[in-house]
């Protein structure tokens, strides 16, 4: 089994913690959820860079992580506990809030 490798911008990590109270270290844990949902972020993807969401259970809640792939690394862009992400996770896993 290969280890998933992450990359992050330290300034974005600090800003994300300030705005959404989630560190990128914690955000990585969403990828470990066996029921995680990965979805393409159509609103922020471009020809130059595709972006994705990972919805995964972390700390009793559903965490939404915005990310992209760069050189076989998962580059974290942002993360937070948002209602929309929880709804997607529950719908995809056939759960009822």
N, C-alpha and C positions, 0 to 999 in steps of 0.2 A: 504494500500500500504506500503510495507516495504522499508526502507531506504537502499540504496546501501552503503556499507562501504568499504573504501579504506585503504590501508597500503602502506607505501613507506619507502625506505631507504634514509635518509637525505643526505648522501654522494652522492648517485646516483642522487638525485634531483638536487643538486648543480652542479654536473658534466653535467647533461642533460641541465641545464640552460646555462652553459658555452659553450657547444658544439652546442646545437640546439635552444637556446634562448626560451625555453618553460619550465615553471615550472610544477611540477606534480600537483599543485593546478589547473592550467589552463587545464592540460591534463584530469582531471576528468570530465570536461565539455563535452568532446566528447561522454561520455556515456549517456548524457541527450538528445542528438539529436535523435528525434523519427525515423529518417531515417538512423541511424548508421548501420554499417555493422560489424559483428563479424566474424572473420575467424581464423582458426587454423594456427599457425606458424609452418609449417612442418620442416623448416630449423633449428629451435632452440628448438623444443620439444624433450624430451627424455622420457624413461620409467619412470624416477623418477619425471618428471615435464612436464606437457603439457603447452605450451605457445600459446597465442592468440594475434590477432591484433584487435583493435577497430578503425574503420575509422568513424569519425564524424565531423560535421561542427562546428567550433569554431572560433569566431572572423573574419568571412568573408572568412576563408580558410578551407580546409579539413585537420584535424589533425590525424595523425597515432599514436596510443598508443599501445605499446607492454606491455602485462600483463600476469599474471597467477592467478590462484585461490589458496589461502592458508587459510585453516580453515574458509571457508565461507567469506573471505575477498578478494577483488580484489587488488592484489599486483602489483603496477606500476613498470615497469622495464625501460621504455624509451619512449620518445615521440618527434615528430617533424612534420613539414610540408614538406612532401615528395611527389614528382610527382607520384610515383607508388601508394601511398595510395589514392591520388586524383582520379587516373584513376580507381581504384577498386570501390571507392565510386560512381563515375559517372556511371560506367558500371552496378553496382548492382541496382542503383536507376533510370536507364534508362535516364540519363541526358547526354547532349552533351556540353562539355567544353565551 
